[in-house]
Amino acid sequence: MPFSLPDAAWAASQDAADALAPLRAEFLFPPADDGSDCLYFAGHSLGLQPRASRDAVLAELDDWARLGVEGHFAARNPWLPYHELLTDATARLVGAKPSEVVVMNTLTVNLHLMLVSFYQPSGRRTKILMESGAFPSDRYAVASQVKLHGLDPQQTIVQLAPRAGEATLRHDDILAAIAELGDSLALVLLGHVQYLTGQAFDLPAITAAGHAVGACVGFDLAHGVGNLALALHDSQADFAVWCNYKYLNAGPGGLGGAFVHERHHDADLPRLNGWWGHDKASRFEMPTDFQAIRGAEAWQLSNPPILPLAALRASMALFERAGIQALRQKSVRLTAYLETVLAAVPGLTQLTPRDPTARGAMLTVRVHGDAGALVAKLHAGGARIDLRAPDVIRIAPAPLYTRFADVHRLGHLLLAATY
Ligand SMILES: *Cc1c(COP(=O)(O)O)cnc(C)c1O
């Protein structure tokens, strides 16, 4: 086990042998108090700015200045089909066909759009299975959709909680809950990776279990995209939604994405429509009747914001350069090293599963003591760590720009702060 000795020389040797190491230079690091690059472990919350983002955005501002409305056709990258520039890279990243993905809106908006199509309670089949620890915005979205159908969220939303004394869900308990709900279950909606605990779920197995009882299955990939190597098409999931500003570095409030499995592309699903989902050939003839694009783009409502798309393109180019498989391989090793380092620090209990296949990059840790004070000390030492009050911290070594040496330095800061 090469990770059992978290010594500086070992960490340096891993960085020296890391084929992805040059990618770090493509990012801008906020400065620590002493002016050096901070140790950035908050990429699960907001990814760092790629150096190329600024020029990508400025290029569109310049084209707007130069061309005005003609930029829709005459910009260096014409704005009319601009969002399509993200499609192939996004499809590769999430393991989908290009027709199954679209970059648009933000996560919660996309979740609403998908719920309109994939939550169709009828008769006995009304229930939605979620995690008790689901991200609040997902809960608000789901509860409001349940009410729109005239149902009571309390009666309709079934919340899966970890067993007493446990921090994460057991896979078998998820499958058992789905089987038990049977024909009362309309939708399974889970996070992936779980935003708080870092637990990764088995998408294909959960999807198969949901489909076996006749339910739709969707996933919130906010913490999974750009983190795990996904195979959305093969998972058979009905839909997925995500944001691009966490591991994908799209920038604050950046655009999200959505996946709709191919088998729904010809289905006559209920859907909220807008002109950007209308057939491209006749869109500008301004016809009275809506005719959907075949694929995930049918869910688009408006013409998309070019500046955030431009910033996202700069980051996606780096993912294309690295390849998600290689990133994930590095990530597994980097997070295992972080796990070893954290185990050497007293007063911390890891909540994230120890099985590397059941987690992504991030480790969540319970602090026995004053977590706020610990995070403040780490901050003063130049490290950016996320605090979930009162006693939980989340640490994400994003493999695009984090070195083994950074994890080692964090270990030193943690030891200095806790002793
Ligand atoms: C970050 C995150 C969101 C954010 O939603 P926005 O609509 O992009 O603000 C939603 N769900 C989960 C699970 C998240 O981690």
The ligand as an SDF file (V2000), in Angstrom:
LIG
                    3D

 15 15  0  0  0  0  0  0  0  0999 V2000
  -24.7470   22.4670   -5.7350 C   0  0  0  0  0  0  0  0  0  0  0  0
  -25.9890   21.7000   -5.7660 C   0  0  0  0  0  0  0  0  0  0  0  0
  -27.1690   22.2560   -6.2790 C   0  0  0  0  0  0  0  0  0  0  0  0
  -27.1660   23.6890   -6.7660 C   0  0  0  0  0  0  0  0  0  0  0  0
  -28.3200   24.0560   -7.4200 O   0  0  0  0  0  0  0  0  0  0  0  0
  -28.3770   25.3560   -8.3560 P   0  0  0  0  0  0  0  0  0  0  0  0
  -29.7310   25.2770   -8.9210 O   0  0  0  0  0  0  0  0  0  0  0  0
  -27.2740   25.2150   -9.3680 O   0  0  0  0  0  0  0  0  0  0  0  0
  -28.1520   26.5680   -7.5140 O   0  0  0  0  0  0  0  0  0  0  0  0
  -28.3050   21.4580   -6.3150 C   0  0  0  0  0  0  0  0  0  0  0  0
  -28.2810   20.1850   -5.8680 N   0  0  0  0  0  0  0  0  0  0  0  0
  -27.1590   19.6360   -5.3550 C   0  0  0  0  0  0  0  0  0  0  0  0
  -27.1540   18.2220   -4.8700 C   0  0  0  0  0  0  0  0  0  0  0  0
  -25.9850   20.3790   -5.2810 C   0  0  0  0  0  0  0  0  0  0  0  0
  -24.8890   19.8470   -4.7480 O   0  0  0  0  0  0  0  0  0  0  0  0
  1  2  1  0
  2  3  1  0
  2 14  2  0
  3  4  1  0
  3 10  2  0
  4  5  1  0
  5  6  1  0
  6  7  2  0
  6  8  1  0
  6  9  1  0
 10 11  1  0
 11 12  2  0
 12 13  1  0
 12 14  1  0
 14 15  1  0
M  END
$$$$
